[in-house]
Structure formats: C-alpha cells, structure tokens
Amino acid sequence: MENLNYSKFNRMFLAGKDKGDLSKELEHLLISVRVLYKSYMIDIENMDKEDIKYDYLEHKNNYENTIRPFLMKKDILMDKNLCEKAEQISKTYEEFLDTLAKKI
C-alpha cells in the first residue's frame, strides 16, 4: 500500500516502521482503543463524575475530530479488510464513550 500522509493523525498515534501501512496503523489503533477502554473499566468506579465528564468530553472530541475522519478516508473505505478494521475501531470507541456517558 502506498505511503499516505496523515500527518496530524500520525503524530498523535503512530510511529516507527508501520507508518503509512494502513492495515498496521488500524491494528495498532484498535489495540490502543481496547487498552484505553479496559483501563477505564478497571478504575471507573473510583473516579468522580467530574473527572469522568471531563474525560468523556476530551475523548469524544478526539474521536469526532481526529479518529473518525481518519477512519472515513477513501483509502480505508475502498478496501473491505481495512473497512472491517475501521468498523471495529469505531464500535469499540463508541462503546467506550457510551460507557463513560452512562457514568456521568
């Protein structure tokens, strides 16, 4: 796959030799989102509502303004395997945000 320049996204999430390989980038992002979600589930009962609300707004903004637009790139949407990975990432991130919203 050609080396695509998603500079703002790459600076936030990606590094190393997999940069530009959309399949690897999506795999790494999915792992990151799953770890983020699981780490919150471990401590969420000990967090106060203000902290959860702040984190929810921050993660929602990040998802809507950075991650989701990256997942909607035509290079991803035109490839069935990449599209499936992008859907997994979206689903996991949306479940994470829903969980935070319910705790507010």
Secondary structure, DSSP 8 states (H G I E B T S, - for coil): ------HHHHHHH--GGGTT-HHHHHHHHHHHHHHHHHHHHHHGGGS-HHHHHHHHHHHHHHIIIIIHHHHT-HHHHTSHHHHHHHHHHHHHHHHHHHHHHHH-
